[in-house]
């Protein structure tokens, strides 16, 4: 499964020119690490929005990504308790969020 192989996932995102991507934070951290090791592929990403869901986001871990992608993409944290089965709130992650360790869950 490509989503469990960060190197293959990065290549797929580039090849397919994916612009909207939804992923758990832990899987994204792995992708972020691989992207840092492959700057040539990293520069070819066309992501416009990354949506995080499924587990708590640690925004400070996004700082390397934000540093290397200052002009894109939007990073969005979605939150929904298991009982709702859907996301119940939305928060676009900004530079100030990456300075803290709180997982900002946004507003309804």
C-alpha positions as CSV (number, residue, x, y, z in Angstrom):
1,X,0.0,0.0,0.0
2,X,1.5,3.3,-1.1
3,X,0.2,5.2,1.8
4,X,2.4,3.1,4.1
5,X,5.5,3.7,2.0
6,X,6.4,7.4,2.3
7,X,8.9,7.2,-0.6
8,X,6.4,5.7,-2.9
9,X,3.7,8.1,-1.7
10,X,5.9,11.1,-2.4
11,X,6.6,9.9,-6.0
12,X,2.9,9.2,-6.5
13,X,1.9,12.7,-5.3
14,X,4.4,14.2,-7.8
15,X,3.5,12.0,-10.7
16,X,-0.3,12.5,-10.3
17,X,0.1,16.2,-9.5
18,X,-2.1,15.9,-6.5
19,X,-3.4,19.2,-5.2
20,X,-5.7,18.1,-2.4
21,X,-4.4,15.6,0.1
22,X,-5.9,14.1,3.3
23,X,-3.7,12.2,5.7
24,X,-3.2,11.3,9.4
25,X,-0.6,13.5,11.0
26,X,1.7,10.5,11.8
27,X,1.7,9.4,8.2
28,X,2.3,13.0,7.0
29,X,5.3,13.3,9.4
30,X,6.9,10.3,7.6
31,X,6.1,11.9,4.2
32,X,7.6,15.2,5.4
33,X,10.9,13.4,6.5
34,X,11.2,11.7,3.1
35,X,10.4,14.9,1.2
36,X,13.3,16.5,3.1
37,X,15.6,13.8,1.9
38,X,14.5,14.2,-1.8
39,X,14.5,18.0,-2.5
40,X,14.1,17.5,-6.2
41,X,10.8,15.7,-5.7
42,X,9.8,18.0,-2.9
43,X,10.1,21.0,-5.2
44,X,7.8,19.2,-7.8
45,X,4.9,18.8,-5.4
46,X,1.7,20.6,-6.5
47,X,-0.2,20.4,-3.2
48,X,-2.5,23.2,-2.5
49,X,-4.2,21.9,0.6
50,X,-3.3,19.2,3.1
51,X,-6.1,18.1,5.5
52,X,-5.1,16.4,8.7
53,X,-7.5,14.1,10.6
54,X,-7.8,10.8,12.5
55,X,-5.5,11.7,15.3
56,X,-4.1,14.7,17.3
57,X,-1.9,17.0,15.2
58,X,1.4,18.2,16.8
59,X,1.7,21.5,14.9
60,X,5.3,22.1,16.0
61,X,6.3,19.1,14.0
62,X,5.1,20.9,10.8
63,X,7.8,23.6,11.1
64,X,10.3,22.0,8.7
65,X,7.5,21.6,6.1
66,X,6.3,25.2,6.6
67,X,9.9,26.4,6.3
68,X,10.4,24.6,3.0
69,X,6.9,25.4,1.6
70,X,6.4,29.0,2.7
71,X,4.0,29.7,-0.3
72,X,2.0,26.5,-0.2
73,X,0.0,24.4,0.7
74,X,-2.7,25.3,3.1
75,X,-2.5,23.0,6.2
76,X,-5.9,22.3,7.7
77,X,-6.5,20.5,11.0
78,X,-9.9,18.7,11.2
79,X,-11.3,17.4,14.4
80,X,-14.2,15.1,15.2
81,X,-14.7,12.9,18.1
82,X,-15.3,9.3,17.2
83,X,-18.9,9.5,18.2
84,X,-19.6,12.1,15.5
85,X,-18.0,9.9,12.7
86,X,-17.4,13.2,10.8
87,X,-15.1,16.1,11.3
88,X,-16.8,18.7,13.6
89,X,-14.3,21.6,13.4
90,X,-11.8,23.2,11.1
91,X,-8.6,25.1,11.7
92,X,-6.1,26.3,9.1
93,X,-2.6,26.0,10.6
94,X,-0.5,29.1,10.7
95,X,3.0,29.9,11.6
96,X,2.0,30.8,15.1
97,X,0.5,27.3,15.6
98,X,3.8,25.7,14.7
99,X,5.4,27.5,17.6
100,X,3.3,25.7,20.2
101,X,2.6,22.2,21.2
102,X,-1.2,22.4,21.5
103,X,-3.2,20.7,18.8
104,X,-5.5,23.5,17.7
105,X,-8.9,22.1,16.7
106,X,-10.6,25.3,15.4
107,X,-14.2,26.1,15.4
108,X,-17.4,24.4,14.2
